[in-house]
Amino acid sequence: EVQLQASGGGLVQAGGSLALSCAASGFTFDDYVIGWFRQAPGKEREGVSCISSSDRSTYYGDSVKGRFTISSDNAKNTVSLRLNSLKPEDTAVYYCAAAPGFSVSRCDDPNYMYYWGQGTQVTVSS
């Protein structure tokens, strides 16, 4: 059974930091791109960041570049997302997702992802 277990969300003040984690199981981690998407109320799901488990290439959405950092631990089948310098507009439900393959070129497209985990709420207060 494929599982993507996201954790680490919470409430933080603007300028603060959070660390999200995605624990994957049920598929060959090294053959997948693992990504984070987010969805705010009334908005479309947005690609935040993703990483290729094979070559560690990364993608970041324009709105998070320079503030968020993604990393993977292939030994533990986990992907982490460090969120720094958080802004109120970062408030959303953050979802972990996975796509077979090695390219991060389509990580801005939720339709590219094959498996989805449950979301974790990130709330940034002003």
All heavy atoms as an XYZ file, in Angstrom:
945
protein
N       0.845     -1.190      0.000
C       0.000      0.000      0.000
C       0.887      1.248      0.000
O       1.766      1.392      0.839
C      -0.905      0.015      1.228
C      -1.796      1.243      1.309
C      -2.560      1.301      2.634
O      -2.326      0.437      3.500
O      -3.369      2.221      2.793
N       0.628      2.123     -0.936
C       1.385      3.379     -1.010
C       0.907      4.329      0.079
O      -0.287      4.527      0.267
C       1.208      4.027     -2.382
C       1.801      5.423     -2.391
C       1.846      3.163     -3.467
N       1.877      4.901      0.776
C       1.549      5.902      1.784
C       2.532      7.054      1.697
O       3.733      6.855      1.522
C       1.586      5.301      3.191
C       0.435      4.391      3.519
C       0.338      4.080      4.997
O       1.323      4.118      5.719
N      -0.864      3.776      5.464
N       1.984      8.246      1.800
C       2.783      9.466      1.923
C       2.256     10.179      3.153
O       1.141     10.699      3.142
C       2.646     10.337      0.676
C       3.253      9.778     -0.605
C       2.758     10.555     -1.813
C       4.774      9.827     -0.539
N       3.049     10.182      4.203
C       2.607     10.710      5.485
C       3.283     12.039      5.733
O       4.480     12.095      6.009
C       2.944      9.727      6.600
C       2.401     10.106      7.961
C       0.899      9.947      8.052
O       0.330      9.024      7.461
N       0.248     10.831      8.771
N       2.506     13.101      5.635
C       3.039     14.449      5.851
C       2.864     14.846      7.311
O       1.848     14.520      7.935
C       2.331     15.443      4.946
N       3.842     15.572      7.833
C       3.763     16.046      9.212
C       4.556     17.340      9.342
O       5.334     17.705      8.452
C       4.308     14.990     10.172
O       5.670     14.714      9.892
N       4.347     18.030     10.458
C       5.162     19.194     10.763
C       4.496     20.538     10.613
O       5.111     21.571     10.878
N       3.263     20.559     10.172
C       2.580     21.831     10.031
C       2.291     22.454     11.385
O       2.507     21.846     12.440
N       1.793     23.681     11.358
C       1.474     24.345     12.601
C       1.221     25.815     12.401
O       1.080     26.295     11.265
N       1.156     26.521     13.514
C       0.918     27.965     13.525
C       2.219     28.664     13.877
O       2.875     28.320     14.864
C      -0.158     28.303     14.554
C      -0.416     29.784     14.837
C      -0.932     30.481     13.583
C      -1.401     29.934     15.989
N       2.579     29.655     13.083
C       3.824     30.385     13.304
C       3.612     31.847     12.938
O       2.762     32.167     12.101
C       4.968     29.754     12.479
C       4.714     29.906     10.987
C       6.325     30.312     12.878
N       4.369     32.706     13.568
C       4.284     34.125     13.240
C       5.064     34.424     11.965
O       6.015     33.698     11.604
C       4.829     34.958     14.390
C       3.933     34.990     15.613
C       4.420     35.987     16.652
O       5.618     36.271     16.740
N       3.506     36.517     17.436
N       4.691     35.477     11.305
C       5.410     35.904     10.107
C       6.890     36.085     10.426
O       7.247     36.622     11.483
C       4.816     37.203      9.574
N       7.710     35.618      9.519
C       9.152     35.657      9.728
C       9.706     34.405     10.366
O      10.933     34.205     10.405
N       8.822     33.567     10.865
C       9.252     32.345     11.533
C       9.535     31.217     10.562
O       9.505     31.395      9.338
N       9.792     30.043     11.139
C      10.173     28.876     10.352
C       9.387     27.643     10.780
O       8.920     27.550     11.921
C      11.670     28.583     10.517
O      12.465     29.647     10.053
N       9.255     26.716      9.851
C       8.667     25.415     10.116
C       9.424     24.381      9.301
O      10.048     24.714      8.280
C       7.192     25.369      9.719
C       6.152     25.999     10.641
C       4.785     25.964      9.970
C       6.089     25.276     11.981
N       9.332     23.141      9.744
C       9.912     22.040      8.984
C       8.833     20.997      8.744
O       8.215     20.507      9.690
C      11.088     21.434      9.732
N       8.592     20.687      7.487
C       7.643     19.646      7.113
C       8.406     18.390      6.734
O       9.526     18.458      6.220
C       6.784     20.093      5.928
C       6.033     21.412      6.075
C       5.177     21.648      4.831
C       5.194     21.436      7.324
N       7.777     17.254      6.973
C       8.378     15.983      6.627
C       7.364     15.107      5.915
O       6.177     15.146      6.245
C       8.887     15.273      7.881
O       9.519     14.056      7.558
N       7.834     14.350      4.941
C       6.990     13.414      4.208
C       7.645     12.043      4.252
O       8.744     11.866      3.712
C       6.811     13.878      2.766
S       5.896     12.721      1.739
N       6.984     11.101      4.882
C       7.493      9.735      4.969
C       6.783      8.883      3.925
O       5.551      8.813      3.932
C       7.261      9.173      6.365
N       7.553      8.267      3.041
C       6.986      7.510      1.925
C       7.176      6.015      2.128
O       8.201      5.574      2.667
C       7.648      7.942      0.621
N       6.203      5.254      1.671
C       6.314      3.801      1.716
C       5.420      3.199      0.646
O       4.497      3.857      0.160
C       5.934      3.272      3.104
O       4.591      3.587      3.406
N       5.716      1.957      0.278
C       4.880      1.241     -0.665
C       5.280      1.381     -2.117
O       4.594      0.854     -3.006
N       6.370      2.095     -2.398
C       6.881      2.196     -3.761
C       8.391      2.391     -3.690
O       8.952      2.658     -2.615
C       6.212      3.340     -4.538
C       6.374      4.711     -3.929
C       7.413      5.550     -4.308
C       5.472      5.179     -2.976
C       7.559      6.816     -3.753
C       5.608      6.437     -2.410
C       6.654      7.260     -2.803
N       9.046      2.268     -4.834
C      10.499      2.370     -4.880
C      10.902      3.843     -4.849
O      10.883      4.534     -5.864
C      11.055      1.683     -6.133
O      10.596      0.325     -6.181
C      12.592      1.680     -6.103
N      11.267      4.289     -3.697
C      11.519      5.723     -3.451
C      12.516      6.302     -4.442
O      12.315      7.410     -4.945
C      12.029      5.861     -2.015
C      12.186      7.272     -1.536
C      11.095      7.969     -1.040
C      13.425      7.885     -1.547
C      11.236      9.266     -0.578
C      13.573      9.182     -1.084
C      12.473      9.879     -0.602
N      13.582      5.566     -4.734
C      14.647      6.086     -5.596
C      14.185      6.340     -7.023
O      14.877      7.029     -7.778
C      15.824      5.113     -5.609
C      16.552      5.054     -4.280
O      16.140      5.777     -3.353
O      17.517      4.280     -4.163
N      13.048      5.805     -7.416
C      12.551      5.948     -8.788
C      11.484      7.025     -8.929
O      10.805      7.099     -9.958
C      11.960      4.624     -9.280
C      13.011      3.542     -9.438
O      14.209      3.870     -9.518
O      12.618      2.349     -9.474
N      11.360      7.837     -7.911
C      10.276      8.816     -7.902
C      10.780     10.225     -7.634
O      11.815     10.428     -6.985
C       9.239      8.449     -6.830
C       8.240      7.424     -7.292
C       8.631      6.104     -7.478
C       6.921      7.776     -7.557
C       7.717      5.162     -7.921
C       6.010      6.836     -7.994
C       6.415      5.533     -8.173
O       5.520      4.605     -8.611
N      10.013     11.172     -8.133
C      10.123     12.573     -7.727
C       9.119     12.789     -6.609
O       7.951     12.397     -6.726
C       9.809     13.509     -8.914
C       9.628     14.934     -8.435
C      10.904     13.420     -9.962
N       9.577     13.404     -5.536
C       8.703     13.693     -4.395
C       8.525     15.203     -4.302
O       9.514     15.954     -4.362
C       9.293     13.177     -3.070
C       9.730     11.709     -3.200
C       8.282     13.355     -1.940
C       8.596     10.742     -3.456
N       7.300     15.623     -4.153
C       7.049     17.050     -4.167
C       6.107     17.523     -3.081
O       5.415     16.722     -2.442
N       6.117     18.818     -2.887
C       5.192     19.487     -1.981
C       4.346     20.465     -2.785
O       4.873     21.248     -3.580
C       5.950     20.248     -0.899
C       6.605     19.371      0.110
C       7.888     18.906      0.090
C       5.998     18.827      1.288
N       8.117     18.110      1.186
C       6.981     18.055      1.942
C       4.732     18.923      1.864
C       6.729     17.383      3.134
C       4.492     18.261      3.056
C       5.477     17.501      3.683
N       3.061     20.401     -2.561
C       2.111     21.324     -3.145
C       1.348     21.978     -1.998
O       1.330     21.467     -0.880
C       1.143     20.580     -4.072
C       1.800     20.087     -5.333
C       2.638     18.976     -5.312
C       1.592     20.727     -6.541
C       3.254     18.524     -6.464
C       2.195     20.276     -7.702
C       3.025     19.182     -7.658
N       0.723     23.081     -2.290
C      -0.091     23.711     -1.260
C      -1.368     24.259     -1.878
O      -1.413     24.565     -3.072
C       0.676     24.832     -0.556
C       1.003     26.041     -1.420
C       1.893     27.014     -0.651
N       2.199     28.208     -1.420
C       3.041     29.157     -1.038
N       3.690     29.045      0.140
N       3.259     30.219     -1.793
N      -2.370     24.363     -1.038
C      -3.650     24.898     -1.491
C      -4.248     25.749     -0.395
O      -4.500     25.270      0.718
C      -4.606     23.777     -1.883
C      -5.849     24.260     -2.577
C      -6.586     23.142     -3.283
O      -6.419     21.965     -2.984
N      -7.421     23.516     -4.255
N      -4.458     27.010     -0.732
C      -5.113     27.943      0.173
C      -6.600     27.974     -0.158
O      -6.999     27.664     -1.290
C      -4.495     29.319      0.045
N      -7.441     28.362      0.780
C      -8.885     28.414      0.522
C      -9.196     29.274     -0.694
O      -8.702     30.402     -0.823
C      -9.443     29.027      1.800
C      -8.458     28.670      2.853
C      -7.123     28.702      2.172
N      -9.980     28.728     -1.582
C     -10.386     29.466     -2.757
C      -9.354     29.570     -3.862
O      -9.579     30.249     -4.871
N      -8.232     28.917     -3.686
C      -7.162     28.985     -4.691
C      -6.853     27.595     -5.243
O      -7.172     26.582     -4.629
C      -5.904     29.602     -4.088
C      -6.062     31.063     -3.679
C      -4.723     31.676     -3.305
C      -4.868     33.149     -2.999
N      -3.566     33.768     -2.658
N      -6.207     27.576     -6.388
C      -5.808     26.308     -6.990
C      -4.588     25.742     -6.262
O      -3.830     26.471     -5.633
C      -5.482     26.519     -8.469
C      -6.688     26.885     -9.313
C      -6.350     26.942    -10.790
O      -5.157     26.881    -11.139
O      -7.287     27.048    -11.599
N      -4.429     24.442     -6.393
C      -3.274     23.793     -5.801
C      -2.013     24.255     -6.546
O      -1.981     24.292     -7.773
C      -3.419     22.276     -5.877
C      -2.441     21.521     -5.022
C      -2.884     20.079     -4.821
N      -4.096     20.002     -3.993
C      -4.567     18.856     -3.511
N      -3.930     17.717     -3.742
N      -5.674     18.856     -2.799
N      -0.996     24.581     -5.789
C       0.214     25.202     -6.324
C       1.440     24.353     -6.019
O       1.596     23.859     -4.901
C       0.371     26.588     -5.672
C       1.664     27.308     -5.944
C       1.859     28.542     -5.069
O       1.166     28.662     -4.047
O       2.732     29.355     -5.401
N       2.292     24.181     -7.023
C       3.540     23.463     -6.804
C       4.511     24.313     -5.999
O       4.809     25.443     -6.387
N       4.996     23.790     -4.895
C       5.904     24.514     -4.010
C       7.356     24.114     -4.276
O       8.218     24.949     -4.555
C       5.548     24.243     -2.537
C       6.569     24.893     -1.602
C       4.147     24.751     -2.227
N       7.607     22.825     -4.189
C       8.981     22.345     -4.353
C       8.946     20.850     -4.584
O       8.012     20.166     -4.147
C       9.803     22.649     -3.098
O      11.137     22.213     -3.257
N       9.952     20.337     -5.291
C      10.084     18.895     -5.383
C      11.536     18.519     -5.609
O      12.377     19.378     -5.908
C       9.167     18.288     -6.431
S       9.579     18.695     -8.113
N      11.821     17.247     -5.423
C      13.180     16.743     -5.515
C      13.159     15.381     -6.174
O      12.263     14.564     -5.929
C      13.834     16.681     -4.111
C      15.310     16.308     -4.209
C      13.081     15.728     -3.183
C      16.081     16.561     -2.907
N      14.136     15.171     -7.038
C      14.304     13.867     -7.658
C      15.116     12.984     -6.712
O      16.237     13.344     -6.341
C      15.036     14.013     -8.994
O      15.377     12.747     -9.507
N      14.547     11.858     -6.341
C      15.238     10.979     -5.398
C      16.501     10.382     -5.997
O      17.385      9.940     -5.267
C      14.301      9.849     -4.965
O      13.158     10.373     -4.325
N      16.594     10.349     -7.319
C      17.749      9.723     -7.956
C      18.947     10.656     -8.017
O      20.045     10.302     -7.582
C      17.388      9.246     -9.356
O      16.994     10.349    -10.144
N      18.742     11.892     -8.521
C      19.898     12.777     -8.694
C      19.836     14.026     -7.819
O      20.693     14.906     -7.944
C      20.075     13.167    -10.163
C      18.912     14.003    -10.697
O      18.029     14.392     -9.900
O      18.889     14.255    -11.911
N      18.818     14.107     -6.994
C      18.661     15.221     -6.034
C      18.451     16.570     -6.724
O      18.623     17.610     -6.086
C      19.844     15.314     -5.067
C      20.201     14.011     -4.369
C      19.124     13.520     -3.446
N      19.449     12.221     -2.863
C      20.017     12.055     -1.686
N      20.323     13.111     -0.947
N      20.290     10.855     -1.238
N      18.094     16.562     -7.996
C      17.743     17.837     -8.626
C      16.463     18.360     -7.987
O      15.625     17.583     -7.505
C      17.562     17.668    -10.134
O      16.588     16.686    -10.416
N      16.336     19.685     -7.963
C      15.225     20.285     -7.237
C      14.458     21.298     -8.083
O      14.975     21.830     -9.074
C      15.729     20.994     -5.962
O      16.688     21.992     -6.335
C      16.339     20.012     -4.990
N      13.255     21.547     -7.663
C      12.395     22.576     -8.239
C      11.828     23.403     -7.088
O      11.469     22.860     -6.042
C      11.259     21.933     -9.034
C      10.092     22.870     -9.261
C      10.073     23.720    -10.367
C       9.029     22.934     -8.362
C       9.025     24.597    -10.572
C       7.989     23.804     -8.558
C       7.989     24.636     -9.657
O       6.955     25.507     -9.849
N      11.755     24.712     -7.315
C      11.090     25.603     -6.364
C      10.158     26.539     -7.133
O      10.526     27.083     -8.174
C      12.106     26.450     -5.599
C      12.981     25.654     -4.658
C      14.243     25.240     -5.045
C      12.526     25.307     -3.387
C      15.049     24.493     -4.188
C      13.322     24.573     -2.521
C      14.580     24.171     -2.929
O      15.362     23.440     -2.069
N       8.975     26.730     -6.605
C       8.084     27.727     -7.171
C       8.647     29.117     -6.934
O       9.376     29.355     -5.961
N       8.299     30.035     -7.805
C       8.853     31.389     -7.724
C       8.555     32.048     -6.379
O       9.380     32.805     -5.855
C       8.289     32.255     -8.849
C       8.848     31.882    -10.211
O       9.903     31.222    -10.260
O       8.223     32.253    -11.225
N       7.409     31.765     -5.815
C       7.014     32.443     -4.577
C       7.784     31.966     -3.352
O       7.736     32.620     -2.309
C       5.507     32.259     -4.342
O       5.203     30.890     -4.201
N       8.501     30.856     -3.470
C       9.213     30.320     -2.300
C      10.720     30.257     -2.497
O      11.452     29.895     -1.568
C       8.685     28.926     -1.908
C       7.178     28.959     -1.717
C       9.086     27.865     -2.929
N      11.197     30.592     -3.676
C      12.633     30.539     -3.939
C      13.392     31.408     -2.959
O      13.015     32.539     -2.687
C      12.928     30.999     -5.372
C      12.632     29.957     -6.430
C      12.933     30.487     -7.828
C      12.596     29.445     -8.886
N      12.796     29.981    -10.255
N      14.468     30.845     -2.416
C      15.292     31.569     -1.463
C      14.797     31.486     -0.033
O      15.502     31.898      0.901
N      13.588     30.954      0.160
C      13.042     30.863      1.519
C      12.824     29.409      1.957
O      12.956     29.099      3.143
C      11.709     31.608      1.603
C      11.807     33.082      1.282
C      10.490     33.810      1.571
N       9.391     33.329      0.749
C       8.263     32.838      1.248
N       8.083     32.758      2.562
N       7.300     32.430      0.432
N      12.479     28.559      1.030
C      12.209     27.149      1.334
C      13.355     26.292      0.817
O      13.956     26.596     -0.223
C      10.911     26.678      0.692
C       9.657     27.297      1.244
C       9.690     28.327      2.176
C       8.414     26.829      0.825
C       8.534     28.895      2.670
C       7.242     27.374      1.318
C       7.300     28.420      2.231
N      13.624     25.206      1.519
C      14.674     24.279      1.111
C      14.166     22.850      1.228
O      13.664     22.453      2.288
C      15.934     24.429      1.982
O      16.400     25.781      1.917
C      17.038     23.506      1.482
N      14.294     22.095      0.137
C      13.854     20.705      0.143
C      15.069     19.787      0.195
O      16.139     20.115     -0.347
C      12.986     20.403     -1.109
C      12.245     19.076     -0.947
C      13.830     20.422     -2.380
C      11.153     18.864     -2.013
N      14.903     18.669      0.865
C      15.980     17.676      0.942
C      15.361     16.290      1.060
O      14.193     16.158      1.438
C      16.898     17.951      2.135
O      16.174     17.884      3.346
N      16.148     15.284      0.729
C      15.647     13.916      0.843
C      16.655     13.048      1.568
O      17.864     13.266      1.483
C      15.334     13.327     -0.534
O      16.524     13.108     -1.257
N      16.145     12.075      2.279
C      16.961     11.061      2.945
C      16.526      9.722      2.369
O      15.504      9.161      2.788
C      16.742     11.113      4.454
C      17.643     10.148      5.216
O      18.096      9.150      4.610
O      17.881     10.380      6.402
N      17.251      9.256      1.383
C      16.847      8.032      0.692
C      16.916      6.801      1.606
O      16.191      5.834      1.387
C      17.706      7.826     -0.547
C      17.370      8.801     -1.647
O      17.006      9.946     -1.375
N      17.501      8.383     -2.889
N      17.773      6.825      2.605
C      17.865      5.703      3.535
C      16.594      5.577      4.372
O      16.215      4.476      4.782
C      19.076      5.858      4.438
N      15.942      6.714      4.617
C      14.745      6.715      5.445
C      13.475      6.924      4.629
O      12.376      6.985      5.188
C      14.843      7.804      6.511
C      15.970      7.591      7.515
C      15.984      8.688      8.560
C      17.096      8.456      9.578
N      17.127      9.537     10.610
N      13.617      7.056      3.305
C      12.465      7.309      2.430
C      11.650      8.508      2.910
O      10.412      8.455      2.980
C      11.556      6.076      2.342
C      12.151      4.977      1.489
O      13.299      5.072      1.060
N      11.397      3.929      1.252
N      12.348      9.567      3.220
C      11.668     10.776      3.673
C      12.167     11.990      2.891
O      13.326     12.043      2.464
C      11.888     11.032      5.176
O      13.291     11.176      5.420
C      11.321      9.922      6.014
N      11.279     12.933      2.723
C      11.607     14.217      2.121
C      11.203     15.300      3.103
O      10.108     15.262      3.661
C      10.883     14.400      0.784
C      11.025     15.830      0.284
C      11.422     13.426     -0.255
N      12.097     16.238      3.313
C      11.834     17.325      4.246
C      11.766     18.643      3.498
O      12.426     18.826      2.469
C      12.948     17.382      5.297
O      12.999     16.187      6.039
N      10.979     19.544      4.020
C      10.863     20.887      3.455
C      11.017     21.878      4.595
O      10.221     21.897      5.530
C       9.516     21.079      2.758
C       9.346     22.414      2.037
C      10.272     22.483      0.823
C       7.899     22.616      1.603
N      12.059     22.675      4.520
C      12.303     23.706      5.519
C      11.700     25.004      5.001
O      12.020     25.455      3.898
C      13.799     23.881      5.740
C      14.165     24.957      6.762
C      13.822     24.543      8.162
N      14.182     25.575      9.134
C      13.989     25.445     10.453
N      13.439     24.338     10.950
N      14.355     26.415     11.268
N      10.828     25.596      5.794
C      10.144     26.823      5.426
C      10.689     27.952      6.303
O      10.439     27.963      7.515
C       8.633     26.692      5.637
C       7.820     25.738      4.770
C       8.178     24.280      4.987
C       6.333     25.934      5.028
N      11.413     28.851      5.707
C      11.966     29.996      6.432
C      11.312     31.291      5.968
O      10.697     31.347      4.903
C      13.482     30.092      6.204
C      14.256     28.954      6.858
O      13.844     28.404      7.886
N      15.385     28.599      6.262
N      11.469     32.314      6.776
C      10.946     33.648      6.441
C       9.493     33.573      5.997
O       9.110     34.137      4.971
C      11.812     34.291      5.346
O      13.166     34.367      5.743
N       8.706     32.882      6.775
C       7.320     32.646      6.389
C       6.511     33.926      6.347
O       6.731     34.861      7.134
C       6.684     31.640      7.342
C       7.086     30.185      7.047
C       6.813     29.306      8.247
C       6.329     29.673      5.829
N       5.576     33.968      5.411
C       4.698     35.107      5.198
C       3.254     34.647      5.368
O       2.952     33.461      5.159
C       4.891     35.658      3.788
C       6.318     36.017      3.436
C       6.421     36.421      1.968
C       7.849     36.745      1.575
N       7.960     37.131      0.141
N       2.365     35.560      5.693
C       0.948     35.170      5.797
C       0.422     34.504      4.532
O      -0.420     33.601      4.619
C       0.251     36.502      6.077
C       1.280     37.312      6.793
C       2.583     36.944      6.141
N       0.929     34.902      3.389
C       0.465     34.305      2.135
C       0.961     32.877      1.925
O       0.560     32.211      0.977
C       0.860     35.171      0.932
C       2.317     35.553      0.869
C       2.578     36.948      1.452
O       2.018     37.266      2.532
O       3.367     37.689      0.836
N       1.817     32.387      2.813
C       2.220     30.989      2.767
C       1.195     30.089      3.461
O       1.322     28.860      3.422
C       3.585     30.800      3.448
C       4.716     31.462      2.702
O       4.750     31.357      1.464
O       5.581     32.080      3.360
N       0.206     30.682      4.085
C      -0.825     29.913      4.773
C      -1.594     29.054      3.784
O      -2.118     29.556      2.787
C      -1.794     30.846      5.508
O      -1.080     31.536      6.538
C      -2.948     30.072      6.119
N      -1.618     27.753      4.048
C      -2.268     26.805      3.147
C      -2.183     25.413      3.763
O      -1.476     25.201      4.755
C      -1.584     26.794      1.778
N      -2.904     24.497      3.143
C      -2.686     23.081      3.433
C      -1.577     22.605      2.503
O      -1.650     22.812      1.285
C      -3.961     22.261      3.233
C      -3.683     20.783      3.482
C      -5.074     22.761      4.144
N      -0.571     21.998      3.069
C       0.577     21.508      2.304
C       0.444     19.996      2.121
O       0.249     19.265      3.090
C       1.876     21.854      3.019
C       2.265     23.311      2.868
C       1.510     24.320      3.474
C       3.363     23.684      2.107
C       1.842     25.659      3.326
C       3.715     25.018      1.949
C       2.946     26.003      2.563
O       3.286     27.335      2.405
N       0.587     19.571      0.875
C       0.432     18.161      0.528
C       1.753     17.607      0.001
O       2.466     18.267     -0.762
C      -0.623     17.980     -0.563
C      -2.011     18.380     -0.162
C      -2.468     19.675     -0.387
C      -2.878     17.461      0.425
C      -3.748     20.048     -0.032
C      -4.173     17.820      0.787
C      -4.595     19.119      0.558
O      -5.861     19.481      0.915
N       2.034     16.383      0.379
C       3.159     15.647     -0.152
C       2.650     14.777     -1.305
O       1.554     14.207     -1.220
C       3.737     14.776      0.960
S       5.118     13.747      0.482
N       3.421     14.691     -2.382
C       3.000     13.917     -3.545
C       4.209     13.274     -4.206
O       5.343     13.678     -3.964
C       2.280     14.822     -4.536
N       3.946     12.279     -5.048
C       5.034     11.561     -5.701
C       4.668     11.258     -7.143
O       3.503     10.968     -7.454
C       5.335     10.256     -4.965
N       5.676     11.332     -8.003
C       5.509     11.011     -9.418
C       6.618     10.069     -9.851
O       7.785     10.308     -9.516
C       5.545     12.278    -10.260
N       6.305      9.035    -10.617
C       7.363      8.146    -11.116
C       8.246      8.882    -12.100
O       7.757      9.701    -12.886
C       6.592      7.007    -11.789
C       5.267      7.582    -12.118
C       4.975      8.624    -11.089
N       9.543      8.608    -12.046
C      10.461      9.251    -12.971
C      11.516     10.056    -12.242
O      11.624     10.009    -11.016
N      12.270     10.825    -13.031
C      13.447     11.494    -12.479
C      13.487     12.987    -12.750
O      14.354     13.681    -12.235
C      14.704     10.842    -13.059
C      14.673      9.346    -12.969
C      14.510      8.568    -14.107
C      14.767      8.717    -11.755
C      14.457      7.185    -14.021
C      14.730      7.326    -11.649
C      14.583      6.558    -12.793
N      12.546     13.489    -13.526
C      12.596     14.897    -13.919
C      11.736     15.761    -13.013
O      10.613     15.408    -12.676
C      12.115     15.044    -15.363
O      12.016     16.411    -15.700
N      12.285     16.918    -12.637
C      11.527     17.867    -11.821
C      10.923     18.972    -12.683
O      10.364     19.934    -12.161
C      12.421     18.486    -10.716
C      12.930     17.410     -9.776
C      13.561     19.285    -11.330
N      11.011     18.822    -13.997
C      10.604     19.908    -14.902
C       9.107     20.184    -14.871
O       8.684     21.263    -15.280
C      11.048     19.589    -16.330
O      10.385     18.429    -16.795
N       8.319     19.229    -14.404
C       6.867     19.427    -14.395
C       6.314     19.549    -12.982
O       5.132     19.323    -12.753
C       6.195     18.280    -15.142
C       6.493     18.268    -16.628
C       5.750     17.134    -17.313
N       4.310     17.257    -17.138
C       3.451     16.303    -17.448
N       3.884     15.154    -17.927
N       2.158     16.476    -17.266
N       7.151     19.914    -12.065
C       6.721     19.963    -10.674
C       5.807     21.141    -10.368
O       5.359     21.284     -9.236
C       7.928     19.980     -9.751
S       8.681     18.353     -9.547
N       5.538     21.981    -11.355
C       4.575     23.055    -11.136
C       3.154     22.586    -11.432
O       2.193     23.324    -11.226
C       4.907     24.253    -12.018
C       4.910     23.899    -13.504
O       5.056     22.700    -13.830
O       4.773     24.814    -14.329
N       3.017     21.347    -11.889
C       1.726     20.832    -12.343
C       1.249     19.714    -11.422
O       1.826     18.630    -11.420
C       1.860     20.302    -13.767
C       0.548     19.783    -14.326
O      -0.478     19.883    -13.641
O       0.573     19.296    -15.468
N       0.194     19.944    -10.644
C      -0.304     18.884     -9.756
C      -0.704     17.622    -10.529
O      -0.636     16.516     -9.976
C      -1.524     19.512     -9.093
C      -1.306     20.987     -9.198
C      -0.561     21.194    -10.470
N      -1.114     17.786    -11.781
C      -1.531     16.623    -12.575
C      -0.370     15.685    -12.887
O      -0.580     14.547    -13.317
C      -2.189     17.078    -13.875
C      -3.494     17.814    -13.626
O      -4.298     17.391    -12.794
N      -3.704     18.915    -14.324
N       0.845     16.154    -12.703
C       2.045     15.340    -12.930
C       2.213     14.292    -11.849
O       2.851     13.269    -12.053
C       3.261     16.272    -12.971
C       4.607     15.610    -13.095
C       4.900     14.750    -14.143
C       5.616     15.884    -12.169
C       6.154     14.158    -14.260
C       6.866     15.307    -12.277
C       7.133     14.453    -13.329
O       8.381     13.886    -13.428
N       1.642     14.545    -10.680
C       1.842     13.668     -9.532
C       0.912     12.469     -9.554
O      -0.242     12.575     -9.984
C       1.670     14.450     -8.240
C       2.739     15.519     -8.054
S       4.357     14.842     -8.383
C       5.453     15.977     -7.633
N       1.423     11.346     -9.106
C       0.678     10.093     -9.189
C       0.070      9.692     -7.849
O      -1.038      9.167     -7.788
C       1.629      9.001     -9.683
C       0.956      7.758    -10.184
C       0.302      7.753    -11.411
C       0.998      6.576     -9.445
C      -0.304      6.600    -11.879
C       0.391      5.428     -9.909
C      -0.258      5.437    -11.121
O      -0.852      4.299    -11.581
N       0.833      9.907     -6.782
C       0.347      9.575     -5.441
C       0.277     10.850     -4.604
O       1.123     11.738     -4.739
C       1.308      8.594     -4.751
C       1.469      7.261     -5.417
C       2.736      6.800     -5.795
C       0.373      6.434     -5.649
C       2.893      5.564     -6.391
C       0.532      5.201     -6.255
C       1.793      4.768     -6.624
O       1.946      3.537     -7.231
N      -0.703     10.881     -3.723
C      -0.885     12.031     -2.847
C      -1.030     11.561     -1.409
O      -1.659     10.534     -1.130
C      -2.119     12.834     -3.247
C      -1.951     13.570     -4.525
C      -2.196     13.113     -5.784
C      -1.474     14.905     -4.676
N      -1.901     14.084     -6.706
C      -1.458     15.199     -6.057
C      -1.048     15.893     -3.789
C      -1.043     16.429     -6.566
C      -0.640     17.115     -4.289
C      -0.639     17.373     -5.666
N      -0.502     12.348     -0.503
C      -0.712     12.116      0.907
C      -1.758     13.058      1.452
O      -2.299     13.897      0.726
N      -2.035     12.913      2.725
C      -2.976     13.835      3.352
C      -2.256     15.150      3.578
O      -1.044     15.220      3.529
C      -3.505     13.254      4.677
C      -2.736     13.636      5.919
C      -1.339     13.089      6.000
O      -0.899     12.317      5.163
N      -0.616     13.485      7.036
N      -2.948     16.196      3.774
C      -2.336     17.502      3.933
C      -1.971     17.806      5.372
O      -2.452     17.166      6.315
N      -1.122     18.792      5.528
C      -0.801     19.329      6.842
C      -0.951     20.842      6.785
O      -0.476     21.488      5.849
C       0.611     18.904      7.304
O       0.835     19.342      8.651
C       1.715     19.442      6.402
N      -1.629     21.396      7.763
C      -1.963     22.821      7.746
C      -0.775     23.658      8.208
O      -0.177     23.385      9.260
C      -3.158     23.099      8.656
C      -3.553     24.562      8.763
C      -4.176     25.098      7.491
O      -5.037     24.478      6.894
N      -3.732     26.278      7.067
N      -0.476     24.666      7.422
C       0.504     25.683      7.817
C      -0.225     27.015      7.886
O      -0.844     27.437      6.901
C       1.670     25.765      6.812
C       2.561     26.965      7.114
C       2.493     24.478      6.842
N      -0.163     27.650      9.038
C      -0.819     28.937      9.233
C       0.213     29.942      9.713
O       0.901     29.697     10.709
C      -1.955     28.839     10.257
O      -2.895     27.854      9.824
C      -2.667     30.184     10.399
N       0.317     31.048      8.980
C       1.276     32.093      9.322
C       0.495     33.336      9.706
O      -0.249     33.885      8.893
C       2.225     32.397      8.147
C       3.277     33.415      8.570
C       2.883     31.124      7.638
N       0.677     33.772     10.927
C      -0.032     34.956     11.411
C       0.806     36.207     11.187
O       2.037     36.169     11.254
C      -0.349     34.803     12.895
O       0.841     34.706     13.650
N       0.114     37.298     10.959
C       0.827     38.560     10.691
C       1.117     39.328     11.972
O       0.639     39.000     13.031
C       0.005     39.423      9.747
O      -1.272     39.662     10.294
